[in-house]
Amino acid sequence: MNNNLINWSDFTKVELTAGTIVDVQDFAEARNPSYKIWVNFGEEIGTRKSSAQVTKLYTKEELIGKQIIGVTNFPPKQVGPFMSEFLVTGFVLEDGEVVLSTTDKKIPNGTRLY
């Protein structure tokens, strides 16, 4: 039996939002190889920054313009000298690499997943 069951109101508290990556920079100070990324989540939320440990599966160039899904209602979190403003979502593989959660087709930035 799954003891981690949630109800609908629990799920709706998590703001899973589509946004487009607009900038990517190396995050040299990170403990694990990472990028600093900036994502446009649309007019209401704006552009927010986060870090992502995806350097082995994605180049900076291929990330620009990619639409991803982020959790936009987490409080900011200090990651070394960098303040993360949302949580990048992805699937962790057996080897620890992360495949980003993306949209199947382009949708307006700021669209929520329900």
N, C-alpha and C positions, 0 to 999 in steps of 0.2 A: 504494500500500500504506500502511496506517495504522501508523505507528511508535509510536503511543501505546497499543498494546494492553496490557491488564493481565490478570492471572489472577484467579481467584475469591478467593484469599487476600488479594490487594491490595484488592479491592472490600470484603471483609468488615471490613477495618481502619477503613473510614469509617463512623462511627456516624451515619446519617441517621435522625433521630428526629422523630416528630410531636409538636407542642405547640400550645397555644392562647395567643394573644396576650392578656395580661391588663392591660397598661398601655402607653400610648404618650405620649411627650412630644416637644416640639420639641427639636432638637439645634442650637441657635443657634451654637455654637462650631465646628461642622463646616465644612470647606472647601466641600463641596457640600451642597445642601439635603438634610437627613436627619432621620430620627426616631430617638429612643432608644426601644427596645421591650423589654418584659419578657414572657417566654414561659414558661408552665407546662408543663414536660416530664414531669409525673407525679411520683409519690412517690419513686422511686429517684434521679432527677436533680434534681428540684426546679425552682424558677423561676430562669431565667438571663436576663441582659440582653445586648443587642447594639445595633448601629446599622444602619439600613437607608436607602438612598437611593431611597425610593419615594414621595416627597412629591407628585409630579405625577400619579401614577396612583391613589393611595389617600389618603383623608382619615384623620385619627386616629380618628374615630368608626367608620368602616367597618372599620378594622383590629381593633378590640376584638372579641374572640370568634372571630376568624378562626383556623382551624387551619392551621399552616404546617409545613414540613419544614426542620429545621436540622441542621447538623453539630455534634454535641455533644462530640466528642473532640479538638477543636483546643485548643491552649493559649490562655489569655487573651491578648488583644492590646490594647495601649493605642491608643486612637483619640482624639487630642487629650487633653482632660481626662477622658475616659470610658474605662472598662475593659470591652471586649467579651468576653463569656464563651462565645459560640458563633457559628457562621457562619450567617447567613440565606442560604437558597438561592433562586435565581430565574433567570429567563431574561432576558438582556439583548437588547433590541430594537435595530434599526438606529440609532434616534435616541438610544440610550444609556439609555432608561428600562428599569426592571426590573419584570417581572411575577413575583410571588412564586410559589414552588412550594407548592402546597396539596394537601390530601387531597380526594378525590372525595366521600367521606362521612365523617361524624364517627367517629373511632376513639379508643380510650383514649389519653390523653396518655402519652408515653413509649414508644409502639409504634415499633419499628425497621422501616425499609424494607429489604427483602432482595430 
